[in-house]
Amino acid sequence: MCDTAAKPYGRLIPLNQSVGTVLAHDVTEIRAGEFKGAAFKKGHMITESDLPHLARLGKRYLYALEIAPGMMHEDEAALALAKALAGPGITYSPEPSEGKINLVAAHDGLLKVDVKALTQFNLVEGIMCASRHTNSLVQAGQLVSGTRVIPLVIARDVVAKGVSIAESVGGIFSVKRLARPETGLVITGSEIYEGLIQDKFVQVLKGKLQSFNCSVVNVVYAPDDVDFIARTIRELILGGIGLIVVTGGLSIDPDDVTRMGVKKAGARELLYGSPVLPGAMALVAEIDSVPILGLPACGVYYKTTVFDLLLPRILAGEKLTRVDLASLSHGGLCLNCEICRFPLCPFGKAT
């Protein structure tokens, strides 16, 4: 046991002398393939009829705890930790199970984890918390993390350290609701505009956007013309569109001018390029508080791309920075599996 974790104080009572003893902790039972849980819950008073069951569980003694001042029982500690860990959009049961409390999403949305604070939390010896990856999409009631203390009894000042770390960031876990903006698509490329090749972007993007309940209300085809693209984007914004996705024309070829069109439309903070494959030539911008996402040609040829990583965060109201994009590099390599299991795969995941 680690130095900072409290050693249990109390006495061992022979099972045959334990009638009338009130359990200070759950007694776990495991039946392979059938059941794992508490056979006897904390607070249960042992009766004569309980003794055969406890004997079958291998119990020869029961531990009667005497918690000294300055110490906490695992259940009390777990509840204090859960309360501190839970930020907006997170809930939990106030009844620990075997000293553990699960935190769950209070509503659908994007899970945010303060990874740095979580690491600091887990550096406090005697307490722990495990979670899903940050930026995971979650549904109401879905498990996001679990916390507990390691020993049965722990010093209050140890728990206070963990609580302080979590409270200092307003709760390590939160869930952001996703907006459902009316969306406009600007499909660039003179070859598509002139009907020389068939567009495939609209079908792909509509499917992805509709999975987030974002309705596509306007689709505009634009030639490789800076002024045309800029004018189209401005008209969509003036028409009340809440999200614009532009496709194609994002490479470094001389006739690929989509980026210049977005900039001319009024983008002041335009991020071009991401350390994600597929999607290295992605674009992120904002004009008059309307987010603009630029998707290169990979969006047609690959099922999962940088678009799948950026869209939920945009819908969660995040204003992405160059640092945000750079952080995607760890986990930003899609393995292009024969059977795509995204998001149940390493793509977009970082430690």
C-alpha positions in Angstrom: 0.0 0.0 0.0 1.3 3.4 -0.8 2.6 5.7 1.9 -0.2 8.3 1.5 -3.0 5.7 1.7 -4.5 5.0 5.1 -4.0 1.7 6.7 -7.4 0.2 7.9 -7.9 0.5 11.6 -10.1 -2.1 13.3 -10.2 -5.7 14.3 -10.8 -9.1 12.8 -13.8 -10.9 14.1 -14.1 -14.7 13.6 -17.0 -15.5 11.3 -18.7 -17.6 14.0 -18.7 -14.6 16.3 -19.8 -12.0 13.7 -23.6 -12.1 14.2 -24.8 -8.6 14.9 -21.8 -7.0 13.2 -22.6 -4.2 10.7 -20.5 -4.5 7.5 -18.3 -1.5 6.8 -17.7 -2.5 3.2 -19.3 -4.6 0.5 -18.5 -8.3 0.4 -17.9 -9.2 -3.2 -19.1 -12.5 -4.9 -17.9 -13.7 -8.2 -19.6 -16.6 -10.1 -17.8 -17.2 -13.4 -19.9 -16.2 -16.3 -22.9 -15.4 -14.1 -22.4 -12.7 -11.6 -19.9 -10.2 -10.1 -21.1 -7.8 -7.5 -21.9 -7.3 -3.8 -23.3 -10.3 -2.1 -23.6 -8.2 1.1 -23.7 -4.5 1.0 -22.0 -2.0 3.3 -24.3 -1.4 6.3 -25.8 -4.9 6.3 -26.1 -6.5 9.8 -24.9 -10.1 9.8 -27.5 -12.6 10.8 -27.1 -16.3 11.6 -28.5 -17.2 8.2 -25.8 -15.2 6.5 -22.9 -17.3 7.9 -23.2 -20.3 5.4 -23.1 -17.9 2.5 -20.2 -16.0 3.8 -18.4 -19.3 4.4 -18.9 -20.3 0.8 -17.3 -17.0 -0.2 -14.2 -18.1 1.7 -14.7 -15.7 4.6 -13.3 -16.9 7.9 -13.1 -13.5 9.4 -14.9 -10.2 9.0 -13.2 -6.9 9.4 -14.8 -4.4 11.8 -13.4 -0.9 10.9 -12.8 1.8 13.4 -12.2 4.9 11.3 -9.9 7.3 13.1 -10.2 11.1 12.9 -8.7 12.4 9.7 -9.5 9.3 7.8 -12.3 8.5 5.3 -14.1 5.3 4.3 -13.8 4.5 0.6 -17.4 5.3 -0.2 -17.3 8.7 1.4 -14.1 9.4 -0.4 -15.4 8.2 -3.8 -18.4 10.5 -3.5 -16.2 13.5 -2.7 -14.0 12.8 -5.7 -17.0 12.2 -8.1 -18.5 15.5 -7.1 -15.3 17.4 -7.8 -14.6 15.5 -11.1 -18.1 16.2 -12.6 -18.4 19.4 -14.6 -21.3 20.6 -16.7 -23.2 17.9 -18.5 -22.0 15.1 -16.1 -23.9 13.3 -13.5 -23.4 10.3 -11.2 -25.1 8.1 -8.7 -24.7 9.2 -5.1 -24.5 5.5 -4.1 -21.0 4.0 -4.5 -20.7 0.4 -5.5 -17.8 -1.4 -3.9 -16.2 1.9 -3.3 -16.5 3.1 -7.0 -18.6 5.7 -8.6 -19.3 6.0 -12.3 -19.7 9.3 -14.0 -22.2 9.4 -16.9 -23.3 11.9 -19.6 -26.3 13.9 -18.5 -27.2 14.6 -22.2 -26.0 13.9 -25.7 -22.9 15.8 -26.8 -19.1 16.0 -27.0 -17.1 14.7 -24.0 -14.4 17.1 -22.9 -11.6 15.8 -20.7 -9.0 18.1 -19.1 -6.3 15.5 -19.8 -3.5 17.5 -18.0 -5.6 17.8 -14.9 -6.7 14.1 -15.1 -3.0 13.1 -15.2 -2.3 15.3 -12.1 -5.3 13.8 -10.4 -3.9 10.3 -10.9 -0.5 11.2 -9.6 -2.0 11.5 -6.2 -1.3 8.2 -4.6 -4.3 6.3 -3.3 -6.9 7.6 -5.7 -7.7 6.9 -9.4 -9.9 7.8 -12.3 -10.2 6.2 -15.7 -12.1 7.7 -18.6 -13.0 7.7 -22.3 -10.9 9.8 -24.7 -11.6 13.5 -24.8 -13.7 14.7 -27.8 -15.6 11.4 -27.9 -19.3 11.7 -28.9 -21.5 10.4 -26.0 -25.2 9.9 -25.5 -27.2 10.7 -22.3 -26.6 8.0 -19.7 -23.4 6.8 -21.3 -20.5 6.0 -19.1 -17.6 8.5 -19.4 -15.4 7.7 -16.4 -15.1 5.9 -13.1 -13.3 6.9 -9.9 -12.4 5.2 -6.6 -9.8 5.2 -3.9 -7.4 2.3 -3.8 -7.5 1.4 0.0 -10.5 0.8 2.1 -9.7 3.7 4.3 -7.8 6.8 3.2 -6.5 10.0 4.7 -8.8 13.0 4.2 -5.9 15.2 3.1 -5.1 12.8 0.3 -8.7 13.0 -1.0 -8.5 16.7 -0.6 -5.6 16.9 -3.0 -7.6 15.1 -5.7 -10.6 17.2 -5.0 -8.6 20.4 -5.3 -7.1 19.4 -8.7 -10.5 18.6 -10.1 -12.2 21.7 -8.7 -9.4 24.0 -9.9 -10.5 23.3 -13.5 -14.2 23.4 -12.8 -14.5 19.6 -13.1 -12.3 17.4 -15.2 -15.2 16.1 -17.3 -17.9 17.9 -19.1 -20.2 17.3 -22.0 -21.0 20.0 -24.5 -24.3 20.1 -26.4 -24.0 20.1 -30.2 -25.6 22.8 -32.3 -27.7 21.9 -35.3 -27.1 24.7 -37.7 -28.7 25.1 -41.1 -25.8 24.3 -43.4 -24.7 25.4 -46.8 -22.4 23.5 -49.2 -20.1 25.2 -51.7 -18.8 22.6 -54.1 -15.9 24.1 -56.0 -14.2 23.0 -59.2 -14.7 24.2 -62.8 -14.9 20.6 -64.0 -18.0 20.0 -61.8 -19.5 23.4 -62.4 -19.3 22.9 -66.1 -20.7 19.4 -65.9 -17.6 17.6 -67.1 -17.6 15.3 -64.1 -20.2 14.2 -61.7 -20.1 15.6 -58.1 -19.8 13.1 -55.3 -19.3 15.4 -52.4 -22.9 16.3 -51.7 -24.1 12.8 -51.0 -21.2 12.1 -48.7 -21.5 15.4 -46.8 -25.3 15.2 -46.5 -25.1 11.8 -44.9 -22.5 13.0 -42.3 -24.2 16.3 -41.5 -27.6 14.6 -41.2 -26.2 12.2 -38.7 -25.7 15.3 -36.5 -29.2 16.5 -37.3 -27.8 19.4 -39.4 -30.0 20.1 -42.4 -28.4 21.0 -45.7 -30.5 23.9 -47.0 -28.4 25.2 -49.8 -25.9 23.7 -52.3 -24.0 25.9 -54.6 -21.6 24.8 -57.3 -18.8 27.2 -58.0 -16.1 27.4 -60.6 -12.4 27.9 -59.7 -13.0 31.6 -59.5 -11.9 33.6 -56.3 -14.6 36.2 -56.7 -17.4 33.7 -57.4 -16.5 31.6 -54.3 -16.2 34.7 -52.1 -19.5 36.1 -53.3 -21.2 32.8 -52.8 -20.0 32.5 -49.2 -21.1 36.0 -48.4 -24.5 35.4 -49.8 -24.9 32.2 -47.7 -24.0 34.1 -44.6 -26.3 37.0 -45.3 -29.1 34.4 -45.9 -28.7 33.1 -42.3 -26.7 30.0 -42.9 -25.0 28.8 -39.6 -22.3 26.5 -41.1 -20.6 26.4 -44.4 -18.6 23.5 -45.9 -16.5 24.2 -48.9 -15.0 21.3 -50.9 -12.2 20.9 -53.4 -9.7 23.4 -54.7 -7.5 23.2 -51.6 -4.3 21.9 -53.0 -1.3 24.0 -54.1 -2.2 23.8 -57.8 -2.4 27.2 -59.4 -6.1 26.8 -60.3 -7.1 25.6 -56.8 -8.3 28.9 -55.4 -10.9 27.9 -52.8 -8.7 29.1 -49.9 -8.3 32.5 -51.5 -12.0 32.7 -52.0 -12.7 32.0 -48.3 -10.1 34.6 -47.3 -11.6 37.2 -49.7 -15.1 36.5 -48.3 -13.8 37.9 -45.0 -12.0 35.2 -43.1 -9.7 36.9 -40.6 -8.3 33.8 -38.8 -7.9 31.1 -41.5 -6.2 27.8 -40.6 -5.0 25.8 -43.6 -3.4 22.4 -43.3 -3.7 19.8 -40.6 -1.5 16.9 -39.4 -4.2 14.4 -40.2 -4.3 11.7 -42.9 -6.6 11.8 -44.8 -7.1 15.5 -44.6 -3.8 17.3 -44.7 -5.1 20.2 -46.8 -8.2 20.9 -44.6 -9.3 24.4 -43.9 -10.9 26.0 -40.8 -12.1 29.6 -40.7 -14.8 31.8 -39.4 -16.6 34.8 -41.0 -19.1 36.8 -38.9 -19.3 34.0 -36.3 -20.2 31.5 -39.0 -17.7 28.6 -39.0 -16.3 27.5 -42.4 -14.9 24.0 -42.9 -12.9 23.2 -46.0 -12.6 19.6 -47.1 -10.1 18.5 -49.7 -10.8 15.7 -52.3 -10.0 13.0 -49.8 -13.5 13.5 -48.5 -14.8 11.6 -51.5 -12.3 8.7 -51.6 -12.1 7.9 -47.9 -14.9 7.0 -45.5 -13.3 8.6 -42.5 -11.3 11.8 -42.7 -10.3 14.9 -40.8 -13.8 16.2 -41.3 -15.1 13.5 -38.9 -12.7 14.9 -36.2 -13.4 18.6 -36.8 -17.2 18.7 -37.3 -18.2 17.6 -33.8 -15.9 20.2 -32.2 -17.3 22.9 -34.5 -20.8 21.9 -33.6 -19.8 22.0 -29.9 -19.0 25.7 -30.4 -15.3 25.4 -30.2 -13.1 28.0 -31.9 -10.2 25.8 -33.0 -6.7 27.1 -33.0 -3.4 26.1 -34.6 -2.5 24.3 -31.4 -5.8 22.4 -31.5 -5.0 21.2 -35.1 -1.4 20.3 -34.2 -2.6 18.2 -31.3 -4.5 16.0 -33.8 -1.2 14.6 -35.1 -1.1 12.0 -32.3 -3.7 9.6 -33.4 -4.3 11.5 -36.7 -3.3 8.6 -39.0 -6.3 6.7 -40.3 -5.3 3.1 -41.0 -7.9 2.8 -43.8 -9.1 -0.6 -42.5 -11.0 -2.9 -44.8 -13.9 -2.7 -42.5 -14.2 0.8 -41.0 -15.1 0.8 -37.3 -14.7 4.5 -36.6 -15.1 5.9 -33.9 -14.2 2.6 -32.3 -10.7 2.7 -33.5 -7.4 4.7 -32.9 -8.2 7.4 -35.4 -8.5 10.7 -33.7 -7.5 9.3 -30.3 -4.7 10.8 -28.2 -3.4 10.1 -24.8 
